[in-house]
Amino acid sequence: MSVNKIIKRVTTNTILAMKANGEKVSMLTAYDYSTARALDDAGIDVLLVGDSAANVFAGYETTLPITLDNMIYHASAVARGAKRALVLVDLPFGEYQGTPEDAFKSAVRMMKESGVHALKLEGGVEILENIKKIIDAGIPVCGHLGLTPQSINKFGTFGVRAQADAEAEKLKSDALALQEIGCFAIVLEKIPAKLAKEVSESLSIPTIGIGAGNGCDGQVLVVNDMLGFTKDFKPKFLRRYMEMYDGMVEAATKYAEDVKSGNYPNESEQY
């Protein structure tokens, strides 16, 4: 008689314990059920349903156009595919920058309709009350500082953030404030490695870096970038583990040739 293997779910407590034990946290984005299943089987700790779906799935230049309904759709698919990983999702632009009550309503709707485990929100002290309202309701929140893509029109560039002393000091104080109100982790995006290491060492909650060096408590990449599916995106921090775009072009070319030659389907592939 076969015995089903018991899969222990990664939780926010797991992530906090990993920081305490010096174990790095692995995080990748996911936007669909099949990818979520594969990454879950690979043992990835956290699957981030990023608003980067606006870029890699819909072809927008920024993350701003994606809606709450869009994000719930992607998050629901990932939640169904992940049996072990903690599923974290971005609240999209415009859903939490208003009043604390508006942010709370968006957060509740996401949690109820998608089945995810936690939310990620961009920003520091400017939205502190809104984040606190969500956390006080029992919803786990991961912060996001540094390059915050939802603010791209304010920044005007996707360049490295917090290189100037004033911005670096604000980032450090924002990180402490997010920890103080109960965030369980903070993503640090595209900031100097020295600063990211300093922030990480000052916090009891884990930091997850993307373009922020090796001093963070974990790392995250957009899965399409990591797999080489986004052909022309080549930032300094990106390590490609596959060349999926080239492989897909090669496979599709061969498929088209086999169809046109009559080689597909062959006798063994027919009923």
Buried (B, 14 or more C-beta within 10 A) or exposed (E): EEEEEEEEEBBBEBBBEBBEEEBBBBBBBBBBBEBBBEBBEEEBBBBBBBBBBBBBBEEBEBBBBBBBEBBBBBBBBBBBBBEBBBBBBBBBBBBBBEEBEBBBBBBEBBBEBBBBBBBBBBBBEEBBEBBBBBBEEEBBBBBBBBBBBBBBEEEEEBEBBBEEEEBBEBBBEBBEBBBEBBBBBBBBBBBBBEBBBBBBEEBEBBBBBBBBBEBBBBBBBBBBBBBBBBEEBEEEBBEBEEBBBEEEEEEEEEEEEEEEEEEEEEEEEEE
